[in-house]
């Protein structure tokens, strides 16, 4: 059985040039989503939050929010 965290990590590991999400007539690549996810997880780590600590997440309907959510899920 594959975990949700593994599925999210695998999605973020896709070819960075590959289109991932179309939003307002613009395609965002997996590389762009991965960059957002990595910055978000780095910010959480830099905050001093313990691994596995709860994180509040209030998304909007934007590609960056999808990237952040994938990063959160992948990081566990």
Residue pairs with C-beta under 8 A, 6 or more apart in sequence:
4 73
5 73
5 74
5 75
5 76
8 70
8 71
8 73
8 74
9 74
11 30
11 70
12 30
12 33
12 34
12 37
12 70
12 71
12 74
13 34
14 20
14 30
15 30
16 29
16 30
16 31
16 34
17 29
17 30
17 31
18 29
18 30
19 27
19 28
19 29
19 30
20 27
20 28
20 29
20 30
20 32
20 33
20 63
21 27
21 28
21 33
21 63
21 66
22 28
23 62
23 63
28 63
32 63
32 67
33 63
33 66
33 67
33 70
34 67
35 67
36 64
36 67
36 68
36 71
37 67
37 68
37 70
37 71
37 74
38 71
40 67
40 68
40 71
40 72
41 71
41 72
41 74
41 75
44 55
44 75
49 55
51 76
52 76
55 72
57 68
57 69
57 72
59 65
59 66
59 68
59 69
